[in-house]
Amino acid sequence: MFGSLDGVQFVRGSVPANATLRFSGNADVILVEPKFRGPCTLVFNNDAEHKMPATADKIRFALSDHCDVYRETNSGRVKLRSARTFNSDQVHSQKNPYASLCNTKLVEKQHELTGEFRIFVGEHEHSERMLLETSPQGRSRLSDEEVKVQAVQDELLEFDRLSEFGSGYETRFVSRLAMMRQALMERVPFPARIGTGADEKGSTTEDMKDIAQDLDALARLVPATNCTQPSAAPAR
């Protein structure tokens, strides 16, 4: 997938590494759970965001984690934002709160974290299903123009929901999941590479479920140990 996005219907396909994707605002775009083979570039033509603002927002949300985003102007290309793809080096620069736990406590914390994470992802998926199943009967009484306005409003609301979900994932889970994976890998007594790896930030709910499954699989490989608290110093 590379070149013009206008009119594209792209469902669970792969974006090649170093691809340049361009949106001119001439037709709607459908992007469903794209996969990324490497970094990419997204370019909005000068008036694309003005012509189709809701579609431009959807594209930006779907691609900006992995693609640098630019706007083409009369004076040249202007960078709007850098890709936010998670860099596992960030984990190693932080103090890992799981590193000091004994194996048994570490696995307990892993169960707590992935349980909390699955609830977060599941609630989002449930709300999305409810929206899809909502009956459009009320729209039969609207004029054609009112239907178009309602469709634009629905797109904007959907973008807000996706933005809130993405923000919650970033702030609540990304670094915790990566540090948990790092701590688990250090306890496994032999080299292990499970699935996607939790140091790779998932961009879809299916990717996120895979990350949780990876952590479950790693936790099962950690040897059980007895956790003993240090003895208290004798009173003087």
Steps between C-alpha positions, in 0.01 A plus 500: 500500500659827389413805293161672502257419780199664334222245453703218659332221696783335691409219741770333713768537235867591538660839447851449356799644680585855388172537310373851419121531527323807364146629559356767270149524647325381184332182634430323828750251639438180696792372711440196722783372720794569266827321576833680471823348372706802599496881509289691249403851390149648479450812287184713491464710187462869573119512523424135581430562869265786411314300233444188712593579864337194660668262255835673548464455877424129459805451280720692743380289792552172313848579368673763716644251751717360222514776236655844511220740399550788254288762325587593141488878459583744222833570667587136561433212735433589866540237773196484729616227737750217538400136520428381853606137452602363836873468548600221735812699595268723702429205730867438569552865596234474773524324833296184460265465801460127431872420503528462878206260538556131561369266231174415675414865567602595147260247349224626733562855378495377141157345553373824655640714219373290211162463672468878531619540140251249361214677679614832347514355147176304547304805613615687189402213271160474672428869450600473133267201449214686668546792263501272196183326619312824567194509277496791250117509496490863614688609190214396273323819610795724413554685175796409277690805624428415863621145442831638363541729800426214739756281323770766545409538867519123548847492343623775730360321805665177389833680463463641853431151636800352322722786617390446860567127472843556345592754765394263779707221349807724472483643851379196696647195333775534237800541729360266769448220248847544354669505842304190603619319190858605571479372859345168391758442227780543753351221716447244223792252524539466121460730197136561419327697231122495533271641230508875446688588819365756743776746419329553166213740545180357353304731270177295495294321763605166349866599539428596860342163572809333351720700737298377800526142375877539459531605863286205611726264306817650646361487854440125460872455426619677816614250767307514826691625804422554866469865591647571842498836672828618659516433872436797723802634684496414874382777727763676706 
